[in-house]
Amino acid sequence: QQTLAQDTSKKSCYEFLNMTSRSFAAVIQELDEELRDSVCLFYLVLRGLDTIEDDMSLDLNRKVELLRSFDQIIYQKGWTFNENGPNEKDRELLVHFDVIINEFLRLKPEYQKVIANITKLMGDGMADYVSGEHRENTAIATVKDFDLYCHYVAGLVGYGLSDLFAASGLESKEIADDKVLSNAMGLFLQKTNIIRDYREDLDDGRQFWPKEIWGKYVEKFSDLTKPEYKDKAQACLSDMVLNVLDDVPQVLTYLSKLKNQSVFNFCAIPQVMAISTLALVFNNLDIYHRNLKIRKGQAVKLIMDSKDMDHVVSIFRQYVFEISRKNEATDPNFMKISMAIGRIEQWI
Ligand SMILES: CC(C)(C)CN1C(=O)[C@@H](CC(=O)N[C@@H](CC(=O)O)C(=O)O)O[C@H](c2cccc3ccccc23)c2cc(Cl)ccc21
C-alpha cells in the first residue's frame, strides 16, 4: 500500500524526468507498468552520473571519487549534492537526489542490482576517462578508444536496459545475453550525437572524434571549421559517418528480437531519430558551424511511424538511400560508404 508521501516522491521523480528530457520522458512513461519505474530511475541515476562527469568546475579528485562510488551513493538515504557549478544543466537533480534514492530503494531488488551494477561499471569507466583526458587533451586517440568511450557512456546503458527488459519477463533472456547487440544500440545513438555535436563540443573545449580519423585530414581538430580545409572536412565527416554505419545491421537485429510493444517503441524511437540525424549530417558541412537538429515535424512523424518492425525497416531504408544519394564519387571514402550501405541493404 502506498502512503501519500511515497506517492509524492514518485510523482517528483517523473517531474525530474520531464525536466531533464521532455520528448524522451514521454516515451519512458508509455512503458509497461512493470518496467516504467525501473527505467525512469535508471535514466535519472544515469543523469546524476552524467551531471557529475560533465561538470568542468568540479575538482578532478572529487569528481573521480564521486564517479567511482556512485553505485554506493544510490543506496544512501538522504544523500544530496550541492557542489555542482551554477550553470550545470541538471544540478537541481542532484540537489534533490534524496528523492531519487528513496524511489530507487523501493524498486524490486533485481532491478536495483541491474542499475547498481551498470552504475559501477559506468562510473569507473568515466573516472578512467576523465583521469586520462586530464593527462593529454585527446584522450580519444584511436577508433578503439572511441568505441571504448562510447561503450562506457552508452553501450553499458544498452546492457542495463536489456537486463531490465529480461528481468521484467516482458522480453526473453536472450535479449540480455547478446551484449554485442545491446552495445551497438548505445554506440549508434552516442556516435551519431558526437558527430552532430561537433561544434557545441568544440566551443565547450571538448573533443570526442578519434584522432586516428580526423588526424588523416587536418593537423588541428579545429581546422575542420576553416574554409580552406573544406574538402578535407567533408572527407573527415564521411569517414566518421562510415564508422557509425557499421552499427546499423546490429541495431535492426536487436529491434527485430523485441516482443513487447511498449519496449519496441521505447527502443525504436531514438534509433529512427538517429538514422534521420545521420542522413542530415552526412556531407553537410554546417555541422562544423552550428548544431543541426531534425525538424520537430519530422521527429513527430518518425515517432508516429515507428510502431512496428516493417515501418522501422522502411524508415531506415529511406534514410540509408538518402545517404547513398548524397555520397559523392570524389569522396575518398566513396567506395567504403557504398559497401557499408550494401551490407545494410542485405539486411533491409
Ligand atoms: C548516451 C545515451 C545515448 C545512452 C543517452 N540516451 C538517449 O539518448 C535516449 C534518447 C534521448 O534521451 N533523447 C534525447 C535527445 C538527445 O539527447 O538527442 C531526448 O531528449 O529525446 O535513448 C537511450 C536509449 C533508449 C532506448 C534503448 C537504448 C538502448 C541502448 C542505449 C540507449 C538506449 C537512453 C536510455 C536511457 Cl535509460 C538513458 C539515456 C539514453
Ligand as a Chemical Component Dictionary entry (heavy atoms), coordinates in Angstrom:
data_LIG
# 
_chem_comp.id                   LIG 
_chem_comp.type                 NON-POLYMER 
_chem_comp.pdbx_formal_charge   0 
_chem_comp.three_letter_code    LIG 
# 
loop_
_chem_comp_atom.comp_id 
_chem_comp_atom.atom_id 
_chem_comp_atom.alt_atom_id 
_chem_comp_atom.type_symbol 
_chem_comp_atom.charge 
_chem_comp_atom.model_Cartn_x 
_chem_comp_atom.model_Cartn_y 
_chem_comp_atom.model_Cartn_z 
_chem_comp_atom.pdbx_ordinal 
LIG C1  C1  C  0 24.001 8.434  -24.102 1  
LIG C2  C2  C  0 22.663 7.750  -24.409 2  
LIG C3  C3  C  0 22.549 7.529  -25.895 3  
LIG C4  C4  C  0 22.627 6.406  -23.688 4  
LIG C5  C5  C  0 21.528 8.687  -23.874 5  
LIG N1  N1  N  0 20.157 8.145  -24.072 6  
LIG C6  C6  C  0 19.414 8.613  -25.105 7  
LIG O1  O1  O  0 19.896 9.313  -25.992 8  
LIG C7  C7  C  0 17.938 8.230  -25.144 9  
LIG C8  C8  C  0 17.156 9.142  -26.089 10 
LIG C9  C9  C  0 17.210 10.580 -25.575 11 
LIG O2  O2  O  0 17.493 10.832 -24.420 12 
LIG N2  N2  N  0 16.984 11.525 -26.488 13 
LIG C10 C10 C  0 17.018 12.952 -26.156 14 
LIG C11 C11 C  0 17.541 13.742 -27.329 15 
LIG C12 C12 C  0 19.007 13.635 -27.466 16 
LIG O3  O3  O  0 19.698 13.521 -26.401 17 
LIG O4  O4  O  0 19.476 13.657 -28.612 18 
LIG C13 C13 C  0 15.614 13.493 -25.957 19 
LIG O5  O5  O  0 15.508 14.451 -25.190 20 
LIG O6  O6  O  0 14.725 12.943 -26.644 21 
LIG O7  O7  O  0 17.748 6.886  -25.557 22 
LIG C14 C14 C  0 18.590 5.917  -24.929 23 
LIG C15 C15 C  0 18.077 4.530  -25.217 24 
LIG C16 C16 C  0 16.721 4.326  -25.428 25 
LIG C17 C17 C  0 16.253 3.035  -25.764 26 
LIG C18 C18 C  0 17.126 1.962  -25.910 27 
LIG C19 C19 C  0 18.505 2.149  -25.691 28 
LIG C20 C20 C  0 19.426 1.078  -25.826 29 
LIG C21 C21 C  0 20.783 1.288  -25.618 30 
LIG C22 C22 C  0 21.254 2.553  -25.246 31 
LIG C23 C23 C  0 20.387 3.619  -25.119 32 
LIG C24 C24 C  0 19.006 3.439  -25.341 33 
LIG C25 C25 C  0 18.817 6.182  -23.453 34 
LIG C26 C26 C  0 18.221 5.383  -22.490 35 
LIG C27 C27 C  0 18.498 5.642  -21.148 36 
LIG CL1 CL1 CL 0 17.784 4.653  -19.930 37 
LIG C28 C28 C  0 19.348 6.686  -20.757 38 
LIG C29 C29 C  0 19.911 7.505  -21.744 39 
LIG C30 C30 C  0 19.633 7.265  -23.082 40 
# 
loop_
_chem_comp_bond.comp_id 
_chem_comp_bond.atom_id_1 
_chem_comp_bond.atom_id_2 
_chem_comp_bond.value_order 
_chem_comp_bond.pdbx_ordinal 
LIG C1  C2  SING 1  
LIG C2  C3  SING 2  
LIG C2  C4  SING 3  
LIG C2  C5  SING 4  
LIG C5  N1  SING 5  
LIG N1  C6  SING 6  
LIG N1  C30 SING 7  
LIG C6  O1  DOUB 8  
LIG C6  C7  SING 9  
LIG C7  C8  SING 10 
LIG C7  O7  SING 11 
LIG C8  C9  SING 12 
LIG C9  O2  DOUB 13 
LIG C9  N2  SING 14 
LIG N2  C10 SING 15 
LIG C10 C11 SING 16 
LIG C10 C13 SING 17 
LIG C11 C12 SING 18 
LIG C12 O3  DOUB 19 
LIG C12 O4  SING 20 
LIG C13 O5  DOUB 21 
LIG C13 O6  SING 22 
LIG O7  C14 SING 23 
LIG C14 C15 SING 24 
LIG C14 C25 SING 25 
LIG C15 C16 SING 26 
LIG C15 C24 DOUB 27 
LIG C16 C17 DOUB 28 
LIG C17 C18 SING 29 
LIG C18 C19 DOUB 30 
LIG C19 C20 SING 31 
LIG C19 C24 SING 32 
LIG C20 C21 DOUB 33 
LIG C21 C22 SING 34 
LIG C22 C23 DOUB 35 
LIG C23 C24 SING 36 
LIG C25 C26 SING 37 
LIG C25 C30 DOUB 38 
LIG C26 C27 DOUB 39 
LIG C27 CL1 SING 40 
LIG C27 C28 SING 41 
LIG C28 C29 DOUB 42 
LIG C29 C30 SING 43 
# 
